[in-house]
């Protein structure tokens, strides 16, 4: 009996994981569609944000190394 219960619980967990994976795939497709449709301004915003984050990390590393 305990084995049957454990298997049943695992089956329910697998079904939940499959549902979550399906939702995740749909979300990724939606994000990809938006990025595909994004004009240059959003891409430029992402590039500028990445550059600022990199410069901030380098500056923080330099300040902690210098002092």
N, C-alpha and C positions, 0 to 999 in steps of 0.2 A: 504493500500500500504506500509506503513512504517513497518508494522509487517512482511510482505512478504520479504521486503528488509533485515530486521534484521535476519530473519530465513535463508535467502539465504547466508548472510555473515557468520553466524554461521556454516552452512553446509560446506562452503569453508574452514573455519578455522579447523573444525573437520577433513576434508579430509587431510589438510596439517599436522595436528598433527598425523594422522594415518601414513602418509608417513614418517614423522620424526621418529616415534616410530619403524617402520619397519627398517629404516636405523640404528637406535640405536641398535636394536636387532642383526642386522648383524654385527655391529662393536663389540658388546660384544661377539658374537660367535667367531669372528676372534681372539679377545684377548684371549679368553678362550682356543682356539685351540693352539695358540702360547705358552701359559703357560703350557698346557698339554704336548706339545712337548719339552718344555724347559728342558735342562739338569740341572744338579746340580749346575753349575756355576752361572746361572742366579738366581736360588733360593738362593744361598749363597750370591750373591750380594744384593738381596733384604733384606736378614736377616741382613747383615752387615750394610746396609744403615739404616734400622730400629733401630738397636742398637745405631748407631752413632747419629741419630736424638734424641733418648731417652736420651742418655748421654748429648748431647748438651742442651736439655731442662732442665734437672736436674741441670746441671752446671750453666746455666743462672738463674734459680730460686734460687740456692744457693748463687750466687754472689749478686743478688739483695736483698736477705734476710740478708746476712752477712753485707753489707755496707749500 
